[in-house]
Amino acid sequence: MLGKQNIVEDKGGVVRFEENLLVTALVDNFEYQGSKGLNALSIYFQVNNIPKDHYSQITQLIGYSISGWESLSTTSDEEWEEVTKDL
């Protein structure tokens, strides 16, 4: 795991990673093979053999909810344990 992002509770009570607004703007405007945003980034990650921990960190930086992040195929059991041990 490249680094654990801060965890916050949003206005709706959802526990999530603290969003980095700059990273979100970059991801939202990323284009690849006719796709845009996180879908394009996901394709780019798969096609170019980007390490899973790099993609996983991006999902944290854009403010994924903890429960949603846990269900991603890029989240390992070890990462999940590390992130949730203090919750």
C-alpha positions in Angstrom: 0.0 0.0 0.0 1.4 3.3 -1.1 -0.1 5.3 1.7 -3.2 5.5 3.8 -5.4 8.5 3.2 -7.3 10.3 5.9 -10.7 9.0 6.7 -13.7 11.3 7.3 -17.4 11.1 7.7 -19.3 13.1 5.1 -22.4 15.2 5.7 -24.6 12.1 5.0 -22.8 10.0 7.6 -20.9 7.9 5.1 -17.3 7.0 6.1 -15.0 7.7 3.2 -11.5 8.7 2.3 -10.9 12.4 2.4 -11.1 13.7 -1.1 -8.2 15.5 -2.7 -10.0 18.0 -5.0 -7.0 18.4 -7.3 -6.8 14.6 -7.9 -10.6 14.5 -8.4 -10.4 17.2 -11.1 -7.5 15.4 -12.9 -9.4 12.1 -12.8 -12.7 13.7 -14.0 -10.9 15.2 -17.0 -8.8 12.1 -17.9 -9.6 10.7 -21.3 -8.4 7.4 -22.8 -9.7 5.4 -25.8 -13.0 7.3 -26.0 -13.8 7.1 -22.3 -13.5 9.8 -19.7 -13.0 10.0 -15.9 -12.7 7.0 -13.7 -13.8 4.7 -16.4 -11.0 5.8 -18.7 -8.5 5.6 -15.8 -9.7 2.0 -15.1 -9.1 1.0 -18.8 -5.7 2.7 -18.8 -4.7 0.9 -15.6 -5.6 -2.5 -17.1 -4.2 -2.0 -20.6 -0.9 -0.6 -19.3 -0.3 -3.0 -16.4 -0.2 -0.2 -13.8 0.4 -1.6 -10.3 -2.8 -2.3 -8.4 -1.6 -0.2 -5.4 -1.3 2.9 -7.7 -4.9 2.5 -8.8 -6.0 1.8 -5.3 -4.4 4.9 -4.0 -6.2 7.0 -6.7 -9.6 5.6 -5.6 -8.7 6.7 -2.0 -7.7 10.2 -3.2 -11.0 10.8 -5.0 -12.9 10.1 -1.9 -14.3 6.6 -2.3 -16.5 5.4 0.5 -14.8 2.8 2.7 -17.5 0.2 1.9 -17.3 0.9 -1.8 -13.5 0.8 -1.8 -13.5 -2.6 0.0 -15.5 -4.1 -2.9 -13.1 -3.0 -5.6 -11.0 -5.8 -7.2 -7.9 -3.7 -6.6 -8.3 -3.6 -2.8 -6.3 -6.4 -1.2 -7.2 -8.1 2.1 -4.0 -6.6 3.5 -5.0 -3.1 2.5 -8.5 -3.5 3.9 -7.1 -4.7 7.2 -4.7 -1.8 7.3 -7.4 0.8 6.5 -10.0 -0.5 8.9 -7.9 -1.4 11.9 -8.5 2.0 13.5 -12.2 2.5 12.6 
